[in-house]
Amino acid sequence: MAMIFNAKGFLFDMDGTLVDSTAVVESVWRDFCAEYGLDTQAVIAYAHGRQTIDTLTHFIGAGEKTNKIAASLEEVEINTTEGVTEVKGAAALLSKLPPDSWALVTSAGRMLAENRMKAANLPLPIVMVCAEDVMTGKPSPEGYIKAALALGLEPGECVVFEDASAGIKAGLASGASVIAVQPDALGSSEAHAVSELSDIMVKISGERFNIICG
C-alpha cells in the first residue's frame, strides 16, 4: 500500500542514500582496523551514518592522536573517488525538485561531500550541512534542524531521506518525517521504508509536495 507524505522541503543524507561510496568507506575502515587490531565488522556497523571522529572516539578514545587519525582517514576518502556512483534513482529524483526545496545533511566534511556528489554526477544543493557545521553529529538532530531552518522551514515541514540507523534517529528527533532508503534501513519501525529511490514519486501541490512511496 502506498504511503503519501506532504512536505515543503527535502533533507537528504548523502552516503548510502544519494551516493554509493561503500567500497571506499569499507576499504578505509578495513585498513584502520587491521592497524589497530579491531573488529572490522563492528567498526563499520557503528560507523554507518556517523562522523569519522565519533567512530574513532568510540573505539580508541578521544585525544590529539584520534584527531590526527580522523584527518588522515578523511584525506584518503577525499582523494579516492573511483567507484563512487549515484544510488539508483537519485539523479532522477533530484531533477524533479526545485533547487531551493532540498538540502544535504551529511556526516562527511564539506570537501569530501562535494567530491563525492561530483563523482556521482549529482548536483550540489544550495544548502549543505556537513560535519564542520554542527557541534554534535548524528544521531543528534542538530544537522537536520539547521538544514530545515536554512531552507526557511521548520523540521516538521520536511521529509528526511536516510539509510542509516543513526541518521533515521536524527531525522525523527528533529521532528521531520523520515523515509528510510535501502535494505539496511528496512528494519526501522518508525520510518517508512523503500527499497530504492525510484519507488518514490513527487507531485507539486501548491507550495507543498506530495511524496508518494510505493
Residue pairs with C-beta under 8 A, 6 or more apart in sequence:
2 212
2 213
2 214
3 192
3 212
3 213
4 210
4 211
4 212
4 213
5 159
5 177
5 179
5 192
5 210
5 211
5 213
6 205
6 208
6 209
6 210
6 211
7 157
7 158
7 159
7 177
7 208
7 209
7 211
8 101
8 153
8 157
8 158
8 207
8 208
8 209
9 101
9 102
9 103
9 148
9 151
9 153
9 157
9 158
9 159
10 97
10 101
10 102
10 103
10 158
10 159
10 161
10 209
11 102
11 103
11 105
11 144
11 147
11 148
11 158
11 159
11 160
11 161
11 171
11 176
12 18
12 102
12 103
12 104
12 105
12 160
12 161
13 49
13 104
13 105
13 106
13 160
13 161
13 162
13 163
13 164
13 167
14 104
14 105
14 106
14 108
14 113
14 116
14 117
15 21
15 25
15 49
15 106
15 107
15 108
15 116
16 22
16 48
16 49
16 87
16 163
16 164
16 181
16 182
16 184
17 87
17 90
17 161
17 162
17 163
17 167
17 181
17 182
18 86
18 87
18 90
18 94
18 104
18 117
18 120
18 122
18 161
19 84
19 85
19 86
19 87
19 90
19 116
19 117
19 119
19 120
19 122
20 84
20 85
20 86
20 87
20 120
21 77
21 83
21 84
21 116
23 83
24 77
24 80
24 81
24 82
24 83
24 84
25 44
25 47
25 77
26 44
27 80
28 73
28 76
28 77
28 80
29 40
29 43
29 44
29 47
30 40
30 44
32 38
32 43
32 69
32 73
33 39
33 40
33 43
34 40
36 59
36 60
38 59
43 55
43 59
46 55
46 58
46 59
47 55
48 164
48 165
48 166
48 184
49 107
49 138
49 139
49 162
49 163
49 164
49 165
49 166
49 167
50 107
50 137
50 138
50 164
50 166
51 107
51 131
51 137
51 138
52 70
52 73
52 74
52 107
52 131
53 66
53 67
53 70
53 131
53 137
54 137
56 66
56 69
56 70
56 73
57 66
60 66
60 69
74 108
74 109
74 112
77 108
77 112
78 109
78 111
78 112
78 115
81 115
81 116
81 118
81 119
84 116
84 119
84 120
85 119
85 120
86 120
86 121
86 122
87 181
87 182
87 196
87 197
88 196
88 197
88 198
89 196
89 197
89 198
89 199
89 200
90 120
90 122
90 197
91 121
91 122
92 197
92 198
93 197
93 198
93 200
93 202
94 102
94 122
94 123
96 202
97 202
99 123
99 125
99 126
100 126
100 151
101 151
101 209
102 125
102 127
102 151
103 125
103 126
103 127
103 128
103 129
103 147
103 148
103 150
103 151
104 113
104 117
104 124
104 125
104 127
104 128
104 129
104 130
104 147
105 129
105 143
105 144
105 146
105 147
105 160
106 113
106 128
106 129
106 130
106 131
106 143
107 131
107 137
107 138
107 167
108 116
108 130
108 131
109 130
109 131
109 132
110 128
110 130
110 131
110 132
110 133
113 128
113 130
114 124
114 128
117 123
117 124
118 124
127 147
127 150
127 151
129 143
129 144
129 146
129 147
129 150
131 137
133 143
133 146
134 140
134 142
134 143
134 146
135 142
136 142
137 143
138 164
138 166
138 167
138 169
138 170
139 165
139 166
139 167
139 169
139 170
139 173
140 170
140 173
141 155
141 170
141 171
141 172
141 173
141 174
141 175
142 170
143 170
144 155
144 158
144 160
144 170
144 171
144 174
144 176
145 155
145 174
145 175
147 158
148 154
148 155
148 157
148 158
148 174
148 176
151 158
154 175
155 174
155 175
155 176
156 175
156 176
158 176
158 177
159 176
159 177
159 178
159 179
159 211
160 167
160 168
160 170
160 171
160 174
160 176
160 177
160 178
160 179
161 178
161 179
161 181
161 197
162 168
162 170
162 171
162 178
162 179
162 180
162 181
162 185
162 191
163 180
163 181
163 182
163 184
163 185
164 184
164 185
165 185
165 188
168 178
168 180
168 185
168 188
168 190
168 191
171 178
171 191
172 178
172 190
172 191
177 192
178 188
178 190
178 191
178 192
179 191
179 192
179 193
179 194
179 200
179 211
179 213
180 186
180 188
180 191
180 192
180 193
180 194
181 193
181 194
181 196
181 197
182 195
182 196
183 195
185 191
185 193
186 193
186 195
192 213
194 200
194 213
194 214
199 213
199 214
200 211
200 212
200 213
200 214
201 211
201 212
201 214
202 209
202 210
202 211
202 212
203 209
203 210
203 212
204 210
